[in-house]
Amino acid sequence: MLETKRLILRKWTEADAESLFQYASNTEIGPVAGWPPHKSVEESKEVIKNVFNGAECYAICEKENNAAIGAVELKLNGHTDMTERDDECELGYWLGQPFWGKGYMPEAAGELLRHGFEDLGMTAIWCGYYDGNQKSKRVQEKLGFMFHHICREAPVPLLGEVRVEYINVMTKEHWEGV
Ligand SMILES: CC(C)(COP(=O)(O)OP(=O)(O)OC[C@H]1O[C@@H](n2cnc3c(N)ncnc32)[C@H](O)[C@@H]1OP(=O)(O)O)[C@@H](O)C(=O)NCCC(=O)NCCS
């Protein structure tokens, strides 16, 4: 479990399926991030079992209650196409729409960067956003990510699309100076 000023980051459990469905069924969330909106609580349960099972995948909860309102993850080598190194990983995230605009994601992802560099020994953490996703771009700017390259034909397999993706990076040295 990880903790920030306002948030708890904890493991997902199947008991979170209803809460996950409530937010992940919103068409404003998944498609911009590359996945289809959830269609049923059953589907959300399957996602918890088969997708949110990574070693560094966390449910985001406000401290006042234990409800899962979003996800933040460090996708380790073997679970990301951004690196083939064990000391590098990819940051991914989304947040339920009612909670947007409070700076929750910079807070949660900032803690995951600390965790990655200090606890897991990462030397670089990658993060991308699809062209037009200004909200995610802003989160990465606030965290201090550096532009690395543009992928002009990034496959989005869950949606059967190809998009333009901006790829950013945070090195440990840069993070120590941010
Ligand atoms: C990207 C996301 C995680 C941002 O989380 P957040 O906690 O709201 O982040 P912030 O509060 O720092 O807001 C980031 C930007 O979002 C925009 N924003 C905030 N609240 C908003 C709202 N209610 N409606 C529209 N845009 C909003 C603002 O541009 C803001 O930047 P600013 O603070 O400079 O004004 C969230 O919008 C989200 O889950 N989006 C859909 C999924 C997604 O894009 N995931 C990332 C895939 S790469």
The ligand as an SDF file (V2000), in Angstrom:
LIG
                    3D

 48 50  0  0  0  0  0  0  0  0999 V2000
   -5.8280   12.4050  -17.4140 C   0  0  0  0  0  0  0  0  0  0  0  0
   -6.5030   12.3090  -16.0460 C   0  0  0  0  0  0  0  0  0  0  0  0
   -5.9820   11.0960  -15.3050 C   0  0  0  0  0  0  0  0  0  0  0  0
   -6.1760   13.5950  -15.2520 C   0  0  0  0  0  0  0  0  0  0  0  0
   -6.4230   13.3940  -13.8750 O   0  0  0  0  0  0  0  0  0  0  0  0
   -6.7030   14.6490  -12.8880 P   0  0  0  0  0  0  0  0  0  0  0  0
   -6.5320   14.1540  -11.5070 O   0  0  0  0  0  0  0  0  0  0  0  0
   -7.9810   15.2970  -13.2510 O   0  0  0  0  0  0  0  0  0  0  0  0
   -5.5000   15.6260  -13.2590 O   0  0  0  0  0  0  0  0  0  0  0  0
   -5.4320   17.2040  -12.9500 P   0  0  0  0  0  0  0  0  0  0  0  0
   -6.3830   17.5680  -11.8450 O   0  0  0  0  0  0  0  0  0  0  0  0
   -3.9970   17.5180  -12.7870 O   0  0  0  0  0  0  0  0  0  0  0  0
   -5.9810   17.8740  -14.2930 O   0  0  0  0  0  0  0  0  0  0  0  0
   -5.2340   17.7330  -15.4980 C   0  0  0  0  0  0  0  0  0  0  0  0
   -5.8690   18.5600  -16.6020 C   0  0  0  0  0  0  0  0  0  0  0  0
   -7.1270   18.0010  -16.9350 O   0  0  0  0  0  0  0  0  0  0  0  0
   -8.0370   19.0510  -17.3660 C   0  0  0  0  0  0  0  0  0  0  0  0
   -9.2420   18.9640  -16.5630 N   0  0  0  0  0  0  0  0  0  0  0  0
   -9.3300   18.9320  -15.2230 C   0  0  0  0  0  0  0  0  0  0  0  0
  -10.5980   18.7800  -14.8210 N   0  0  0  0  0  0  0  0  0  0  0  0
  -11.3450   18.6950  -15.9390 C   0  0  0  0  0  0  0  0  0  0  0  0
  -12.7270   18.5270  -16.1750 C   0  0  0  0  0  0  0  0  0  0  0  0
  -13.5930   18.3850  -15.1690 N   0  0  0  0  0  0  0  0  0  0  0  0
  -13.1410   18.4550  -17.4550 N   0  0  0  0  0  0  0  0  0  0  0  0
  -12.2750   18.5650  -18.4660 C   0  0  0  0  0  0  0  0  0  0  0  0
  -10.9410   18.7180  -18.2940 N   0  0  0  0  0  0  0  0  0  0  0  0
  -10.4800   18.8010  -17.0420 C   0  0  0  0  0  0  0  0  0  0  0  0
   -7.2950   20.3580  -17.1660 C   0  0  0  0  0  0  0  0  0  0  0  0
   -6.7430   20.7380  -18.4120 O   0  0  0  0  0  0  0  0  0  0  0  0
   -6.1790   19.9930  -16.2110 C   0  0  0  0  0  0  0  0  0  0  0  0
   -5.0120   20.7720  -16.3830 O   0  0  0  0  0  0  0  0  0  0  0  0
   -4.8350   22.1340  -15.5240 P   0  0  0  0  0  0  0  0  0  0  0  0
   -4.7440   21.6950  -14.0800 O   0  0  0  0  0  0  0  0  0  0  0  0
   -3.5920   22.7270  -16.0460 O   0  0  0  0  0  0  0  0  0  0  0  0
   -6.0620   22.9720  -15.7610 O   0  0  0  0  0  0  0  0  0  0  0  0
   -8.0460   12.1820  -16.2280 C   0  0  0  0  0  0  0  0  0  0  0  0
   -8.5090   13.2890  -16.9400 O   0  0  0  0  0  0  0  0  0  0  0  0
   -8.4710   10.9160  -16.9380 C   0  0  0  0  0  0  0  0  0  0  0  0
   -8.5870    9.8690  -16.3190 O   0  0  0  0  0  0  0  0  0  0  0  0
   -8.7010   11.0160  -18.2600 N   0  0  0  0  0  0  0  0  0  0  0  0
   -9.1920    9.8800  -19.0460 C   0  0  0  0  0  0  0  0  0  0  0  0
   -8.2200    8.7050  -19.1210 C   0  0  0  0  0  0  0  0  0  0  0  0
   -6.8570    9.1180  -19.6170 C   0  0  0  0  0  0  0  0  0  0  0  0
   -6.7010   10.0010  -20.4330 O   0  0  0  0  0  0  0  0  0  0  0  0
   -5.8330    8.4310  -19.0880 N   0  0  0  0  0  0  0  0  0  0  0  0
   -4.4640    8.6630  -19.5130 C   0  0  0  0  0  0  0  0  0  0  0  0
   -4.1550    7.9140  -20.7440 C   0  0  0  0  0  0  0  0  0  0  0  0
   -2.5250    8.3270  -21.3360 S   0  0  0  0  0  0  0  0  0  0  0  0
  1  2  1  0
  2  3  1  0
  2  4  1  0
  2 36  1  0
  4  5  1  0
  5  6  1  0
  6  7  2  0
  6  8  1  0
  6  9  1  0
  9 10  1  0
 10 11  2  0
 10 12  1  0
 10 13  1  0
 13 14  1  0
 14 15  1  0
 15 16  1  0
 15 30  1  0
 16 17  1  0
 17 18  1  0
 17 28  1  0
 18 19  1  0
 18 27  1  0
 19 20  2  0
 20 21  1  0
 21 22  1  0
 21 27  2  0
 22 23  1  0
 22 24  2  0
 24 25  1  0
 25 26  2  0
 26 27  1  0
 28 29  1  0
 28 30  1  0
 30 31  1  0
 31 32  1  0
 32 33  2  0
 32 34  1  0
 32 35  1  0
 36 37  1  0
 36 38  1  0
 38 39  2  0
 38 40  1  0
 40 41  1  0
 41 42  1  0
 42 43  1  0
 43 44  2  0
 43 45  1  0
 45 46  1  0
 46 47  1  0
 47 48  1  0
M  END
$$$$
